[in-house]
Amino acid sequence: MLCNKKNIESVKDLTVHLTEHIRNGSSVDCPVKGCTYSYGVASSFTSHISRSHRLNNLHVLKDEYFSQHDSPTSNAYMDDNNDTQADYPCTAVVSQGNFEHSFLASFALSLLKLQEMCYLPVSTMDTILSEITSITELSLDSLRHNLINILFQNDIDVNILDQVKRIFEENVLQRSVQSMKTDYLRNRHWKEQLRFIKPIRISLEKNSFHQNQYFEYIPILESLKSLLSNVQVLHDVLNPLPSSRRGILVDFNHGNHFKQNELFSTCSHALQVILYFDEFEVVNPLGSKRGIHKIAAIYFNLANIHPWHRSELKTIQLCLLCPNKVLKNVGFGKVLEPLIYDLKILENEGIIIPNLTEKLYGTVAFVSGDNLGSHQIGGFTESFGSNVHKICRFCMASPEQIQTNHDPNQFELRDENNYKAHVEQVACQPISANFMHGIKCDSPLNNLKYFHVTRGLPPDCMHDILEGCCRYEIPLILQKLEKGKHFSKNDVMRTLQTWKYGENDILTKPPVPKSLTSIPASASQMWTLLRLLPLMLGKYIPRGHRTFEILLILKDISEIVFAPKINVNQLAYLQSLISDHADLFIEEFPEQRVIPKQHYLSHYPLHILNFGPLRSTWCMRFEAKHNYFKILSHRIGNYTNICHTLSTRHQRMQAYLTATNHTFFKSEEEILSSSVVLVKTLRHEIQEALIEHDINDLEITQISKMIKSGVVYKAGMYMITNYSADNDVEFSQILGVYRRQKLESASNADLFFVLERQKSVYDEHLRAYEVMNTGNINVCIICDLLDSYPLDEYVQVESKYVCLKHSVINVSVQD
C-alpha cells in the first residue's frame, strides 16, 4: 500500500485514488488478484484496468486494500457510475515543485519510450515536440480566454484574474517541453536521471588506407551491475533452479559442464555469462551495399535467469558492435581485449551489488553462435569444404570420413590438451598445420580462468536442424517422392496453400514454395513444416516407405532435441535415431554428400549431457535481437558512425526498460478476454466436475483467451495431462479456462482448466496422435499438467489429430 487509505467504497474510488498516486510520482501495482503489472504512467494504468479487467465488484481486489476487519460487502455490487458516492481520493497536498519534478520525469520517460521503442529518428522527435508545443499553446489560450471571461462576467476581483493569468503562463507542460526541445537537452536529462551506460569508443590502429578504425564497447561489468540492480533479475540469480532429480535435465546448471566448472560448482550464486557472437547486415543483404555496413555483434545474457525469463529480448544485453571489415583487419585479439579484461576482473575480484553483503563472481558459461561464428571466435577454420582436413570443432573428423562414418566414438574428441598442441603446431607451420588440424590460432577467450573453447562452444540446434538438415533434406525427399509418382508438385503446393493452421501454428505458417528444389522458410516456419508435413502428405505415401522414413526420423530427433526437459535415459535412444537417420540418408541418396551439419547431430547426445537441453544454448532469441538494429538503421537512414549510433540508441532503450524496477520481466499471465458467468449456466457435466473438485462458487470468471509465459490458451486446444498404462501420452481438450473470484489470495490455484479427456492412438506413419472424445470431464490447474504447451487440432478425413511440439517425459518413472 502507498498510503493508509482503507475506506474503499467502490472500485472506481480505488482506481481514482491509485491514479492520483501515479500522478504524484509513485509506481502502482495493479490491484487485481493475480495480476503482476505495475505502472508509472496514469493513462497506461487506467487503460490496463479498462482493457484487461472487468472490475464490477471488490472481491477481485487484492487483500491489502482492505483493513483487517473490513471485507467486501453488498456495496461491492453497487453501480460504480453512481456519482453520489464519495469517489474522490483524499490525498495530501503536493507542492508545486514536487509535482513539476514528477511531471518532468514522467514526461521525459514518455519521450524516451516514444523515441526508442518506436524507432524514431531525432528529427521526428523534434517535430513531435514542436507540434506538442503548438497544440498546447492553442489549447491553453482557448482555456484561459474562456475562464477569464467567466470570471469577469461574475465580477471576480481583478487580482484573482491576474493570478489566473500567471497560472497559465507558468504551465508545467510548456516548461517541460522547453526543457526537452532539443536532442542535447533530452540526452542530458536521460543520462542524469536513468541508468544509462554509455558506449565507449575503442580506437585501433589505422588501416592500410590510413583510415581510422574503431568499435563500440559497452562495459560488461557496468551492464551486469545495472541488470542485477533489478530486483526480479537478482531474485533469479539468488534463487537458481534446483538440481535435477531422476536424471531430468532442464537447464544449463543441470549439465556436466556446469558441475565440472570450478567456479560454478563451488559458488552457488556465481554469474553464468552467456556470450553470443554473430555478424549481420543492417542493409539489404542482396543489395549493392551488402558487406559495406556489415556489423559484428556480441551480446550477453545470464544463464542464472530462469529460462522462461531469459527468452525476453530485454534481458539480452549489448556488449560490443564492430564493423565487420575492422574485425577482419585487426582480428579477435584486439576487439575482445576490453571484454576479456573486464571478464578477468569478474572472475578474480567480483562485483559489488547494492544490498548484497558479499561480492558476486562469475565467468563465461558458454558462447552461443552459428557454426561460422563459433568457429571464428574459437580460432577454428571458417571453411567447411573438402579443402579443409578437419571441419568439426567437436572432433577430428574430416569431410571424407563423415561421408561413411557417423559414430562419434570413432573420432578423437577435441579437448584442452590437443587444442593447445595443435595451436603450437600452427605457430610453427601455419599452412600445413592449419590444413591438418582445422585450427587457425588460439582463441582470446582461452585466457579466461574458468573457460575454454573446446568445452564452451555448444552446437546450435536451430541452425543445424531447422536451417541445416531440414533445408537440405526436405527438398530432396519431396523431389524423390514426386519422381516416384506418389504426388505432384501441385499436390504439395495445394496442401500447403489450403492447410488450416491452428491458433498457435498459424503464427509460424510456412510459405508455399515456388518449386520443390528449395523451401525459403525461416527457422520457426521450418519447425512448423517439419512437425506437420508427415500429417499433410502421409495420405499420399505408402506405409514404411524408406525415403519418407528419413523425414519421420528427423521429426523424432527434433522432438527430443527441442524438448525443454530431457531424461538422460532418452539420450541412448536419440543416438540410435541419429545413426538410423544417417544410414537411411546415405542409402536413399548415395549421390548426395553428407553435409557438416548432419555430422554435428552425432555429437548431440553428449552435448545435451554437458549443456542440458539445447534450447538453452540455441541462437533463436539472440538472432531476434538483430531486428532491433536492422529496423532502427533503416528508420534513421544515416550510416555514418553506424555502430556508435546503434549502440547509443540501444543503451537508451535499455535505460528505459530498467527504469521501472518491478516490471522488467513480462507478466507471466495476461488475460485478453474474460467475463463473469454464473456457474449454474454452465453445462451440467461441467458443474458436476466443479463440485467434485470442491469449487462451489456461485459465479466464476470465464477466460476466452489467455497468454501465460508467452503461450496462448483458449477453448478447443489440447493439453498433455498424463501418461497411460502403456507409457504413452494422454490428451485432454480444453472446454474452458476459468478463474475463481473469492479466494483469500491469488495464486495458480485459482486459475484452472475444464478438460475433456481424450482417447488417443499414435499413428507411426503420420507421427501424430488420433484423438477421440470420451465425455469424461475433469478439472485441472496448470501446474499439474504434464506439459504446459497447448496443441492445435487438425482434421483429416473425419479424424482428429494432434502433433507434438516436443517430446514429453514421464516424470513419474524412476531411473
N, C-alpha and C positions, 0 to 999 in steps of 0.2 A: 504493500500500500504506500501511496505517495503522501498521504495525509491521514488525519484521524476521522475523516467524514465517515459516518456509519449509517446515517438516516437515509438509506437508499429507498426512495418511494416508488421508482419506476426505472425501467431500463433506459428510457430517454434521459432521466435525471443523471444516471451514472455516465452515459455516453457524453452528455454535455460537460459534465464535471471533468472527465478524463481529457476531453478535448482542450479544456482550459489549461490543464497541466502541461499539455504538449506546447501550447502557445506561450507558456511561461518558461519553456526551455527544457522540460523533462522528457524522458523517453518512457512510453507507456506500453505495457503488455496488454494484449487482447484479453478482455475479461471473461471470455467464454471458456468453459471447461474443455480441456484437451487441445486448445489452440495455443501454439507457442510463438506466434508472430509478435513482433514488437515494433513500435512506430515512434518516430520523432517529428513527423510532419502531420499536422492536423487533418489536411484533406485526404491524405493516404489512409489515416486511421478511420475516418468516417466512411470512406469509400469501401474499405475492407469490411466494416461492420454491415453495411447495406448490401454488399455483394455476396459475402460468404456466409453470413449468419442471419437467420430469421429470429430476431430477439423479441419474442412475444410473451415471455414470462421470465421471472427471476430465477427459476430453477436451473437454467443453463449457465448461470454465472458461477465463477469460482467462489469457494467458501470464504476467502479472505475479504470479500466485500460485505460480509455480514458480521456483526458482533457475536460474541459467544452465546448470547441469549436470543438473538434475532434469528428468524427463519423466514423464508418466503411464504407469505400468506395468500389469502384470496386476492389481495391487492395486486399480486403478480399478474393477474389476468385482466386487469383493467386496461382500458384503451390508452395507449401511450400518447395519443394525439389529444387527450383531454387537457386543455390549457389551464384548467382551474387548479391543477396540481402545481406545487412549488418546484418547477423543473429547472430552476436556475441555480448554478453552483455557488456555494459560499466559499470564495477564495480570498486569500489575503491580498491586500493592496500591493501591487508590484510597482516599484519605482520606474520612472521613465528611462533611466539609464540602464537598468537591468533588462527591461523589455526591449529596448533598442539593441542591446548586445545580443540577446537571444534571437531577435528577428534577423539581425545581420548574419548570425551563424547559420540559421535555418535557410536564409536566402542564398548564402554562399554555397551551402551544401546542395541546394536545388540546382544552382547553376553548374556545379561540378558534375552532378548526375546527368544533367541535360547534355553537357559537352562530351563527357567520356562514355556514358552508356549509350548515347545516340550517335557517337562517332562524328560530332560536328566540328568543322574547321573553325579556327579563331575568327575569321571574317564573318561567319554565320552567327557566332555568339555576339559579336559587336552589333550586328544588325538587329538581333533579337532584343538586346538591351536598349538599343535606340528606339525600337518600336514600343517596348515596355514604358520607356520614359514618356513618349508622346501620348500613349493611351492613358497613362496615369495622370499626366498634366490635364488632359481634356476632361477626364472623369472628375478630378478634384476641383477643377474650375467650375464645372456644372454643379457639383455638390455644394461648393462654397457659395456660389451665387444663389442657389435655391434656399440654403439655410439662412443666409444673411437677409434675404427678402422676407422670410417667415419671421425672423426675429425683429426686423424693422417694422413689419406690419403689426406686431404685438407690443410695440413701444418698449422694447428692451433697451436698457441703458447702453449708451454708445461705448462705454468702457468694455462691456461684455462683447460687443461687436468686434472691438479691436482684439480682444483675447481670442475670439473665434478665428479671425484672420491669421493671427500668429500661429495658431494650432495647425492650420492648413499649410502655412509657409514652412513649418518645421516638420513636414511629413516624413515619417521614418522610411517609407518605401523610396521616396525620392533620394534621400540621403544615402540609403543602401545602394541604390542603382549608381549614384555618383561615385561611391567608393569602390564599385566593381566595373566601371565602364570601360576599362582598358585591360588587355591581356596581362600587362605587367602588374596592375593592381590585384587582379584576380589571383594570379600565381603567388604573389606575395602573401596574400591572406591564406591561401590553401597551405602554403609551406609553413606558415606560422601556427596555424590552428589545427592542422591534421598531421597524421603520421606519414609524411611524405619522405620517402627515401630517394634521394637524388642520385640518378645515374652518374657514374664517374667516367669521364673520357680518358682512356688509356692510349697515349701516343706511342707509336712504334717508329722504327727507322723508315726513311723514305724508300719508295720502290725504285725500280730501275729507271723510271721516267722522272725521278726526283719529285714525286707527288707524296704528300703527307698520307700516312696510314694510321688508322685509329680504330678502336672499337669501344663499345659502351659496356661497362661493368656495373652491376648493382650489387653492392657489398652483401654477401650472403649472411654474414653474422648480424647485420642490421635488419635484414629481411626476416631472419629467424626470430629475433627479439620482437619485432613488430607482430609477426604471426603468433608467437606464443603469448603476447600480451592479451590476446583474445581469450576469454575465459572458456569458450567452447573448445578451442583447439588445445588449450592447456589441459582441459579435463581429459581429452582423449590421450594425451601424452602421459598423464599421471595415472590413467586407468586403462592399461593395454588390454587387448583381448586375452582371455585366459588361455593357458596352454591347451593344446589339442588333446582330446581324450578319444579312446577307442581307435587311435590311428587315423583320425579325421583331420585333414589339412584345410584351413580356412583362409590363412593369410601368410605373409612372408615370415612372421615370427614363429610359425609352426614348422618351417623348413630347416634342413640341416645346416645351411649356410648361416642362418641366424644363430642356431645353437652352438656352432663351432667358432663364431666370431668372439674374439677375446673380450671386446668391449661390451657387446650386446648380452653375452652370457653372464657377465658379472654385474652389469648395471641395468636394472630393470627399466629405468627411465631414460636411457641413452637415446639420443636423437638419431633416427634411422633416415638419413638423407637419400632420397631418390633423385638422381640426376637424369636428365633426358637431353639427348643431342639430336639435332636434325637440321637440314637445310631446306629452305622453302623460297618460292618466288613470291614477290609482292605485286608482280605484274602478270599479264597473260603468259603462261609458260610456253605457249605456242606462238607468241607474237615476236615482233622484231627486237624487242627489248629484253628477251629472255637471257638470263645469265648476267646481265649488266647490274641488276638490282637484287640478285640472289643473296639471301641472308642466312648465315649460320647462327642458330639459336641454341642456348642451353637454358632449360627450365629446371626447377626443382620442386619437390614435394616432400612430405614426411610420411614414411610408412607407419609411423605411430598413429596417424589419424585413421580412424576406423574406415574400412573400405567404402561404406555407403556415403561417407562424407568426402572421402578422398577423390571421388569421381567428379565433384563440383569444380568447375573451372577456376573459381575464385581462390581455391586452396593451392592451385598451381602458380608458383611464383616465377617471375622472370629473373634470370641470373646474368645473362650475357647476350648481347647482339653484336655480331661482327659481319662486315661484308665478306661474302664468300671468297672474293678474289684476294682479300687481305689474309684470310686464313690460309689460302693456298700458298701465298708468298712467304709467310713467316712461320707457319706450322703451329701445331697444337701447343708446343712448349711455351711459346711466348704468350699465346692467347689465354691459356689456362693458368698462367703464373699467378695472377692475383687471387684466383679462385682456390688454387692449391694452397697458397699462403694462408688464407682465411680458414680453410678446412683443417690445416695443421693446428691452428690456434684452437679450433673447436675440439680436436682430438686431445690436445695436451693441456690446455688451460681452461677450456669450457667457457660458457657464457653465463652471465648473471641475469636472472629474470625477476622482476619485482614480485614481492610477496612469496618468493621461494627462499627457503633458508639455505639451500645448497645449490652449487653450480650444476648446470646441465652440460654434459659432454656428448659428443656424437661423432659420426663418421659416415662415409658413403656406404649405403646398404647395397645398392646395385645401380647400374646405368642402363636405362631403357633406350631403345632406338631401333630403327630398322636395321637390316643386315649391313647395308653400306655404312650407315652412321656408326654402328657398333664396331665395325672393322676399322673405320677411320680413327676413332678415339682410342681403340685398343691397340693400335700400332700394327694391325694385320694388313695384308694386301687388300686392295679395294677392287680387285678384279676377280670374277668368279668363273672365268672361262677356262678352256682346256690348256691355255698357255701358262697357267699357274699350277704348280705341282700340288699345293695344299690349299684347299678352298674353304675349310671349315675352321672356325675359331674354337670349336669344342674338341676336335680330334685331328689326327694327322692323315685323314682320308684325302685321296687325290680324285680328280674328276673321272679318271678311268676306273678306279676301284668302286666308286659308288654306283656305277652302271650295273654291276652284278652282285655287289655285296652290300647288304643293308643291315647287318648285325653290328650294333655299336661295340660289342665286346671284341670284335675282330680288329679294332683300330686302337692305337695308343691315344689316350686322352691327354689333352694339354693340362699342364699344371705349372705351378710357380717355378719349379726346378728346370723342366725342359724349355719353358719360355725364356728363362734367363740364359740358358745355354745357347738357344737359337739367336737371341739378341746379340750375344757376344760373337757368334759366328758371322752375323750380318755386319757387325762393325769391322770385321777383318776382311770379309769377302762379300761386299754389298750385293752384287748382282747374282751370283750363283746361290748364295745362302738364302736370299730373298725368294728365289725361284723354288728352292728345295723345301723351305720351311713355312712359307706363306706369311712371314713377318718382315715388316719394313724397319721398325725401330721400337724402342722401349716406350711404353705409354707414360706420359707425365703423371697419370693417376696412380701409378705404382709407387710413387714417392710417399703416398699416404701410409700411415702406420698400420691400419686395420683393413686395407683394401688391396685387392689385386685383380687385374682384368680377367685372368683365367677362371675366376670364380665369381665375377661380378658383372658379366655381360649376358644376361638371360636372353633366350630367344623371344621373338615377338610373334605370338600365335596369330595375330591379326594379319601380318604380312605373309607369314609362312603358309597359313592355311587359306585364308579368305582371298588374299591378293597374290598368292603363290600357287598352291596346289589347285584350288578351285578355278582360278582364272586360266590355268594351264590345262587341267584335265577335263573340265565340263565341256568345253567346245569340242575336244577330241572325242569324248563319249557321245555327244549328240550327233556329230558328223558320222561316226561309225554306225550308230543306230539308224540314222537316216539312210545310209548306204545299204543297210540290211533290210530296208523296206518296212521297218517297224512303224515309222511315222514319217511325215513330210515336214519340211521347214515351215510350211503354213500351219500345220497342226501345232507345232511348238509355239509359234508366234500368236496364233489364235488363243491358245490356252493361257499364255501369259497376259494377253490383252484383256480377256474376259474373266479372269480369275477374280473371285470376290474375296478380297483380303479382309481379315478380321480387324478389330479395333486397334490392336497393338501392332500387328504385322503391316498394316497399311502405311504406317509411318516410315517403313523402310521397304516400300514396294519396289521390286527390281524393275529396271526398264525393259522394254521389248527390243531385243537386238535386231539390227537390220539383216544380219546373217548369222549362221551358226559357227562361224570361224572365230568370233570373239564376242565377249559379253562386257560392255562398258559399264559395269556396276561398281558402286563404292563398296567398301568393306562391309558395312552394315547391310546393304542391299544384297550382297553376295551371300551373307549369312542367312538371310531370309530365303533366298533362292535355294541354297543347299538344303535347308530344312524342309521346304515344300515341294521341291522338284520330284522326289520319288512319288509323292501323292499325286502330283499333277500328271506325270507321264506313265505311272505304273500300269495303267489300263492298256497301254499300247505294247508293253513288253512282257514276254512270257516269263513265268517264274523261274528263277535260277539262271537267268541269262548272265554270262560271265562278264560282259562289258558293263552291263547295268550294275553288276555287283560291286564294281570299283566305286561307283557313286555312293552306294549304300554303305560300304565300309568307311568311306571318307566321312559320311554323315555320322556314323557311330564314333569315329575318332573325335570329331568336333564336339560331340555331346559331352564327352569326358573332359576334353581339354578346356572347354569353355565353362565348365561347371564351377560355381562359386565354392562348393565343398566337395572334396575328393577323399575317398577312403584309400589308404595305401594298398589295400587288397586289390583295388582296381588297376593298379599300375602294371601288374603282370598281364592282365587281360588287354590293357592298352598296348603293351609291347607286341602282343601277338596280333592285334588288329593292324598295327603299323606294318609288321612284317608281311601279313597276308595282303595288305593293300599294295605294298611294293612288288611282291611276287606277281600279283594279278596284273598290275600295270605293265610290267616288263613282258608278261606273257601275251597280253592283248595288244600292246603297242610296241613290238620289238624294234620298229624303225625309229621310235622317238627316244630321245635321250632323257635320262633321269636328271632333273634339274637340282641344284643345290638345296632349294627349299624343301624338296621331297626328302632329301637326305637328312636335313635337320630334324625332321619328325622322329627319326630313330632315336634321338637323344632326349625326347620329351619326357619319358617316364622318369629318367634320372633328374632332369631339371625340375619336375614337379616335386620330387622328393627333396630337392635342395632349396627351391624358392617358394614352395607352396603352390596353390592354383595359379596358373599362368595368366589369368585375368588380372592378377595383382601386378604384373610386370609389363602388360602389353601397352601399345602406343595409342590406343583408341582415343582416350581422353586428352592425351598430350597433343595429338595432331589436331584435335578440335580447337586447341588454344591458338593455332596458327590463324584461324579465321578472323580473330580479332585484329591482328596486324594486317591481314590482307584487305579487310573491309576498310580499316582506318586509312591505310595508304591510298586506297582508291578514292576515298572521300576527300582526303587532303589534296591529292594531285600534285604534290611537290616532293621530289625525290632527292633534293639536296640535303645532305646530312640526314638521310632517312633513318639510320639506326638511332641517332640522337632523338629525333622527333618521336619515333615509335616507342622507345624506352621511356622517355619522359611522360608521354601520354599514358602509357601503361601504368606507370607508378602513380600517376594522379588517380587513375581508375581504382587501383588497389587502396589508395588513401581513402577514397570514398567508401569502398566496400568494408573497410575496417573501422569506419567512423562510428557505426552503430555496433557496439561491442557484443550485444546479446543476440543479434540476428545474422551473424556471419554465415552460419550454416542455414540452408533452406529448412523450412519446417518439414518434418518427416511426414506430415499429414496435411492435405489440402482438400477440403470438401468443395466441389464445384457446383453441385446442385443437390438440394435436400428439402424436405418438407416434413412437418409433424403429422402423423397419422394415428388414428385410434386403432388399438390392437384388435378390437372386435370387428373391424372392417377387413382384416386380412383373411386369407384363405384359412379354412378350418384346420387343415393339416399343419399350417404354419403356427396357428395359435396353440395347437397341442404340443408342437415341438418347443415353443417358448415356455409353456407351463412345465414341461418335462425338465427344462434347464433352469427352473426357478425364476423365470422372468415373468412377473405378474403385473407389469406396468399397465396403466390404462392407455397410455399413449407413448409412442417412441418416434425417433427421428428416422425417416426413411431417406437413404442417401442414393440418389440416382447415379452419381458419378463421383469418384474419389481418386485422388493421387496420394499414394503412400510410398515414401522412399523412392520417388521417381517413377512408380509403376501405377498404371491406370486400372481401377477396379470398377466393374459395373455388372449388372444382371446379365446372364447369358454366358459369361465366361466360365472356364473350368479351372478348378484347383486340384492339386495333388494332395489328398488328405491322409492317405495311409498306404501301407503295403499289405498285399493279400497273403494268404497262407502259402502260396507257391512263390512268394518273394517277388511279386510284380506290383507295379504301382496301381493305386485305386484313385479314381477321379470322382469329383462331385461338381455339379453345376451350380453356379451362384443364382439363387432365386431372388435374393435381395441383400443389400447391405444396410445395417441398422445401427443406431446408437441409442443407448439408454439415456434418459434425461435426468433422473433423480438419484444418481449415485452420489455418495458423500464426497468422492474425489474422482477426478477424471483420470483415466488410465486406459491401457489397451483393453482392459476387461470390459469397458462399456461399449466398445465397438465390436460388432460380431456379424458373421455371415449366416444367412439361412441357406442351406445347401441341400441339393437333391443328389443322393448317391447314385453312381452310375455303374452298370456292369460293363467291363471293358475287356476287349480281346485284342491282343497285339498281332498286327499283320506284318510279318517279316518282309514281305515284298514291297509294301508301301512305307515301311518304317514309321507306322502311325498306329494309334490305338482306335479301334472302333468302339464307340460308347453308346450305351442304351439306357434309357431311364428305368429306374426301379420303383419310383414312387416313395422311396424311403427318405424322409426329410430329417435333417439334423441341423443343430446349431453349433457353430464353432468360432472361437476367437482367433485372430490372425496369427498369434504366436504359437498356436497349437497345430498349424498347418505343417505338413511335411515339407512343402516348398511354397514360398510366398509369391512366385511368379505366375500370373494368370495366363491361361492359354485360350486361343480362339478356336471356334468350332468351324469345321469345313464339311460340307455335304457333298457326297459323291454317290450317285445312283441310289438315292434314298437311304444311304447310310451316313452316319455322322462320325467324323474322325477328329482326333486331336493329335498334334505333333509336338513332341517335347522341344523345349528351348535348350535344355541341357540335361545331363543325367542327374538323377536324384538318388541320394544314398539312403539306405535304411539304417537310421541311427540306432535302432533297437537291436541290431545284430552285433554281437560282440565279436571282437577279433579272435 
